[in-house]
Amino acid sequence: MHFSGPSAVFTALLTLVAFPALIEATSTELFGDIQNPGEFESLSLTRERQQHLCHREVPTVFFQTEKDSVERGNGSTIFFHRIEICCAGYRRDQYSGDCVPDCSETSPDNCRNGFCRSPGNCECFEEFVRNEHGACIHTCPIACQNGRCYLNGTCACHPGFVLDQDTRQFCRPQCSQTCGTHEECVATGQCDCSPGYRRTPDLGCQPVCAPDCGFGKCVAPNQCECFAGFIKRPNRNVCEAECYLNCENGFCESIYKCHCREGYRYDLNTTSCLPQCVDNCGQGNGVCIAPGVCRCFGGYEAHGTGCRPKCERSCGKYGHCLSPEICGCGQGEQHCLNGRCDDVGHCNCPAGETHTIDRCWKPNHFTEQLYTSEKRKHFNSQLAYEFNALIGRLFNFN
């Protein structure tokens, strides 16, 4: 099965890429002479590499690249695309494209100087050891974190630091007082919340769950415990009521009601919460892919919090870009494609070209275009626009 739409993705949002679905084959489907014995091995490797692929449905609006195009999805409804993503605990390798174990939750540099054996399981290379934050660091005789190496391979700590109790191969900060619950010594004599916790005015260091737990309590970093009567849906951590809505970027308050998170609004077609942007990304000139973040359509460019049309050739001092590659001249905003506007609101064309209807043409090129029925329809609509732009405002048709 082939999944249409451009490869993308949504940091912020939501950065998502569609891959062709894996075609399963069984031994009964293999027939004829096998010219290359490596085909068996290739099929086995393909299955192994793709075994951590999962499916997800994403609103088709995120795949829209042109302003006037209408995306139709291949998911459960036309408003969704069904795409392949890496399952939870795995990430897409930037070189091979395979889904590989992800150690970013337990290692600040995602197991650099080590090998991520399985989700969250970082195994350091030889001559490296995991420090208090889960990073693989050099050991003596090459280096000693917060200390100095001797020729015999031992590590002597700097003042205010003490050898790690387990490895004795790097030095941790030392605090004279005992740190509180969910706290750790982060610098000499200074305690702070452990990773995954944040300080609150009344309760000290408390776990952080992102997104929030909904109808539940955050009991550990990104671990929610639901209140009685509420559940977690598959592949989701938020606690909510049972419902028949997708309710992405929100949680179900009741069977038919979706509560959207801040920065999102409810969309009836997808029964989910879609991000909101100021002025709809510049009057609909782009797609809002995260709260306040626009991805501009082809022919448009980012401008402030929205998108505006882009004209590669300058419209001149007296014109402005109305739509992609189309300048508007004068009070009536006469169309001037491939030309520049002068101080009296006229469209000036390059040498050898003449302004006809809405653009600058070479004479023979204009004649060729008239033979195309679609072009003739376009010219007819442009003639009406030109009339209104130039003198139409002087007439009263009522």
C-alpha positions in Angstrom: 0.0 0.0 0.0 1.3 3.5 -0.8 0.8 6.5 1.4 0.4 9.7 -0.4 1.5 13.2 0.8 4.8 14.8 1.4 7.3 13.7 3.9 7.3 16.1 6.9 7.2 17.6 11.1 5.3 18.8 12.6 9.4 20.5 17.2 7.6 22.1 18.1 4.6 19.9 16.5 3.7 18.3 16.6 8.3 17.4 12.6 5.9 13.1 10.6 7.0 11.0 7.4 4.9 8.6 5.4 6.7 5.4 4.3 5.4 2.6 2.0 3.8 -0.2 4.0 5.7 -3.4 4.4 4.3 -6.1 2.1 4.2 -9.4 4.1 5.3 -12.5 2.2 5.0 -16.1 3.3 7.0 -19.1 2.2 4.1 -20.4 0.2 4.3 -17.3 -2.0 7.9 -18.0 -3.0 8.0 -20.0 -6.2 10.3 -20.5 -9.3 14.1 -20.6 -9.4 15.8 -18.5 -6.7 18.7 -16.8 -8.7 20.1 -15.0 -5.7 20.3 -17.0 -2.3 20.7 -13.6 -0.6 17.0 -12.9 -1.2 16.1 -15.0 1.8 18.5 -13.0 4.0 17.3 -9.7 2.5 13.7 -10.6 3.3 14.7 -11.5 6.9 16.6 -8.3 7.4 13.7 -6.2 6.1 11.3 -7.8 8.5 13.7 -7.4 11.4 14.3 -3.7 10.6 10.6 -3.0 10.2 9.4 -4.9 13.2 9.2 -1.8 15.4 7.0 0.1 12.9 3.5 1.2 14.2 0.6 2.9 12.5 -1.0 6.2 13.4 -3.7 8.4 11.9 -2.8 12.1 11.4 -5.1 14.9 10.2 -4.7 15.4 6.5 -4.6 19.2 6.9 -0.9 18.8 8.0 -0.1 17.3 4.6 -1.4 20.3 2.6 1.3 22.1 0.6 -0.7 24.2 -1.8 -3.2 26.8 -0.8 -6.0 25.7 -3.2 -5.4 21.9 -2.9 -7.7 19.6 -1.0 -6.1 16.7 0.7 -8.1 13.4 1.0 -6.8 10.9 3.5 -6.4 7.2 3.3 -7.3 6.5 6.9 -10.5 5.7 8.7 -12.1 8.8 7.1 -11.0 11.2 4.4 -9.8 13.6 7.1 -7.0 11.3 8.2 -3.8 9.9 6.6 -2.7 6.5 7.9 1.1 6.6 8.3 3.9 4.5 9.6 5.9 5.7 12.6 8.3 4.2 15.0 6.6 2.5 18.0 7.0 3.9 21.5 10.6 3.6 22.7 12.0 3.7 19.2 13.1 6.5 16.9 13.9 6.8 13.2 17.6 6.5 12.4 18.6 9.4 10.2 21.0 7.3 8.1 19.3 4.0 7.5 15.7 5.1 8.1 15.1 2.0 10.4 13.4 2.2 13.8 16.1 1.8 16.4 15.9 1.9 20.3 15.6 5.3 21.8 17.6 6.1 25.0 16.8 9.9 25.1 14.6 9.5 28.2 17.5 8.0 30.3 20.5 9.5 28.7 20.9 13.3 28.1 22.8 12.8 24.8 20.9 9.7 23.7 23.7 7.3 24.6 26.5 9.0 22.8 29.7 7.0 23.4 27.6 4.0 23.9 25.1 1.6 22.4 21.4 1.8 23.0 20.5 -1.9 23.4 16.8 -1.4 24.0 14.5 1.5 24.9 16.1 3.3 27.8 18.9 0.8 28.1 22.2 2.5 27.3 25.4 0.4 27.4 28.6 2.4 27.4 31.6 1.5 25.2 34.9 0.4 26.8 36.8 3.1 28.7 33.5 4.9 29.2 31.2 4.9 32.3 27.7 6.3 32.9 27.7 9.3 35.2 25.0 10.5 37.6 22.9 11.8 34.7 23.2 8.8 32.5 25.8 10.1 30.0 28.7 7.9 29.0 31.9 9.8 29.9 35.6 9.0 29.6 37.4 7.3 32.5 41.0 7.4 33.6 43.6 7.5 32.1 41.9 9.7 29.5 39.7 11.8 31.7 38.0 12.1 35.1 34.9 14.2 35.5 35.3 16.9 38.2 38.8 15.4 39.1 42.3 14.7 37.9 43.8 11.4 36.6 47.0 9.9 37.9 49.3 7.6 35.9 48.2 4.6 37.9 44.6 5.2 36.6 43.1 6.5 39.8 40.9 9.6 39.9 41.5 12.4 42.5 38.5 14.7 43.0 38.6 18.5 43.0 37.7 20.2 46.2 33.9 20.0 46.8 33.5 16.7 44.9 33.6 13.1 46.0 34.2 9.8 44.1 31.1 8.1 42.8 30.3 5.3 45.3 29.5 2.6 42.6 32.1 3.1 39.9 34.8 5.2 41.6 35.7 6.5 38.2 34.3 10.0 38.3 33.5 12.6 40.9 30.1 13.9 42.0 29.3 17.2 43.6 29.4 17.0 47.4 26.7 18.6 49.7 27.2 18.9 53.4 23.4 18.6 54.1 21.2 15.7 53.0 19.1 16.6 49.9 15.4 16.3 50.2 12.9 13.9 48.5 13.4 13.8 44.7 16.4 16.1 45.1 20.1 15.6 44.3 23.3 17.4 44.8 23.8 19.3 41.5 26.8 21.5 42.5 29.1 21.9 45.6 26.7 22.6 48.5 23.7 23.0 46.3 20.6 20.7 46.1 18.0 20.8 43.3 15.2 18.7 41.9 16.2 15.5 40.1 15.6 15.3 36.4 11.8 14.8 35.7 10.8 16.8 38.8 10.2 20.5 39.4 10.0 22.5 42.6 6.6 23.7 43.8 6.0 26.3 46.5 4.1 24.0 48.9 5.1 20.4 48.1 8.8 20.6 47.1 9.9 18.6 44.1 7.0 17.0 42.3 7.1 14.8 39.1 6.3 16.3 35.8 4.0 14.7 33.2 3.9 16.1 29.7 1.2 16.4 28.5 -0.8 16.7 31.8 -2.6 13.6 33.1 -6.1 14.9 32.6 -8.3 13.0 35.1 -5.4 11.5 36.9 -2.3 12.2 39.1 1.3 12.4 38.0 3.0 9.9 40.3 6.5 9.8 38.5 8.0 11.5 35.5 5.6 11.0 32.6 3.7 8.3 34.6 0.0 9.0 35.3 -2.3 7.2 37.7 -5.9 7.5 36.8 -8.7 8.5 39.1 -11.5 6.0 39.6 -13.8 5.7 36.6 -11.2 7.0 34.1 -8.9 5.1 31.7 -5.9 5.3 29.4 -6.4 4.6 25.8 -3.8 2.5 23.9 -0.6 4.4 23.2 -1.7 7.3 25.3 -0.7 8.4 28.8 -3.6 10.8 29.6 -6.5 9.7 31.8 -9.9 10.3 30.3 -13.5 9.1 30.0 -14.4 6.4 27.5 -15.5 8.2 24.3 -16.0 7.8 20.6 -13.8 10.8 19.7 -10.2 10.9 18.5 -9.5 13.8 20.8 -5.8 14.2 19.9 -4.2 17.1 21.8 -6.8 16.9 24.5 -8.7 14.4 26.6 -12.3 13.2 26.8 -14.4 14.8 29.5 -17.4 12.6 28.7 -18.5 10.1 25.9 -19.0 12.9 23.3 -17.0 15.9 24.7 -13.3 16.6 24.0 -11.5 19.1 26.2 -8.7 20.8 24.2 -5.4 21.8 25.7 -4.3 25.5 25.6 -3.4 26.6 22.1 -5.7 24.1 20.4 -9.3 24.2 19.2 -11.8 21.4 18.6 -12.2 20.4 14.9 -15.5 18.7 14.1 -14.2 16.8 11.0 -11.3 15.1 12.8 -13.0 15.0 16.3 -9.6 16.2 17.6 -7.9 19.4 18.7 -5.9 21.2 16.1 -3.4 24.0 16.8 -4.3 27.6 16.6 -2.3 30.4 14.9 -2.9 34.1 14.7 -5.0 35.2 11.8 -5.1 31.6 10.5 -1.5 31.8 9.3 -2.1 35.0 7.3 -5.6 34.5 6.0 -5.2 30.9 5.2 -1.8 31.1 3.5 -0.3 28.2 5.4 -1.0 25.3 7.8 -0.9 25.7 11.6 1.3 22.8 12.7 1.7 23.8 16.4 0.3 26.6 18.5 1.5 29.8 16.9 3.7 28.0 14.4 2.8 28.2 10.6 4.2 26.1 7.7 3.6 28.3 4.7 2.2 27.0 1.4 4.2 27.0 -1.8 4.6 30.5 -3.1 4.3 32.0 0.4 6.9 33.0 3.0 6.9 33.4 6.8 6.2 37.0 7.9 5.9 37.6 11.7 3.3 35.1 13.0 1.8 34.4 9.5 2.5 33.8 5.9 2.5 36.3 3.0 2.7 35.9 -0.8 6.2 35.8 -2.3 7.3 37.5 -5.5 10.8 36.6 -6.5 11.1 39.6 -8.8 10.6 42.9 -6.9 7.3 44.6 -7.5 9.0 48.0 -7.3 8.7 50.9 -5.0 5.1 51.5 -5.9 3.7 48.0 -5.9 3.2 45.1 -3.5 2.9 41.3 -3.8 -0.7 40.3 -3.9 -0.3 36.6 -4.5 2.6 34.3 -5.5 4.6 36.0 -8.2 1.7 38.5 -8.9 2.3 42.2 -8.1 -0.5 44.7 -7.5 -0.2 48.2 -9.0 -2.0 51.4 -8.1 -5.2 51.9 -6.1 -7.0 49.2 -8.0 -4.2 46.7 -7.5 -3.9 45.9 -11.2 -2.2 42.5 -11.7 1.3 42.7 -13.0 2.9 39.2 -13.3 6.6 39.3 -14.4 6.6 43.1 -14.3 7.2 46.1 -12.0 4.8 48.9 -10.9 5.5 52.5 -11.7 4.6 55.6 -9.7 1.2 56.1 -11.5 0.0 52.5 -10.9 0.9 51.0 -14.3 2.7 47.7 -15.0 6.1 48.2 -16.7 7.3 45.1 -18.6 10.9 44.0 -19.4 12.2 44.9 -22.9 10.4 42.9 -25.6 7.3 42.1 -23.6 3.9 43.7 -23.4 1.4 43.9 -20.6 -1.7 42.0 -21.7 -4.6 41.3 -19.3 -2.7 40.4 -16.1 0.9 39.8 -17.0 3.9 40.7 -19.2 4.0 38.5 -22.4 6.2 38.0 -25.4 3.8 38.5 -28.3 4.2 34.9 -29.7 3.8 33.4 -26.2 0.4 35.1 -25.7 -1.0 33.8 -29.0 0.0 30.2 -28.1 -1.8 30.4 -24.7 -5.1 31.4 -26.4 -5.4 27.9 -27.9 -5.8 26.3 -24.4 -9.4 26.3 -23.2 -8.3 26.5 -19.5 -6.2 29.5 -20.2 -9.1 31.2 -22.0 -11.2 30.7 -18.9 -8.5 32.3 -16.8 -8.2 35.2 -19.2 -11.9 35.9 -19.1 -11.9 36.1 -15.3 -8.8 38.3 -15.4 -10.5 40.7 -17.9 -13.3 41.2 -15.4 -10.7 41.8 -12.6 -8.8 44.3 -14.8 -11.9 46.2 -15.6 -12.7 46.6 -11.9 -9.1 47.4 -11.1 -8.8 50.2 -13.7 -12.2 51.9 -14.1 -14.9 49.7 -12.6 -15.0 51.6 -9.4 -16.1 54.7 -11.4 -19.4 53.0 -12.4 -22.5 52.4 -10.4 -24.3 49.3 -11.6 -27.2 49.5 -9.1 
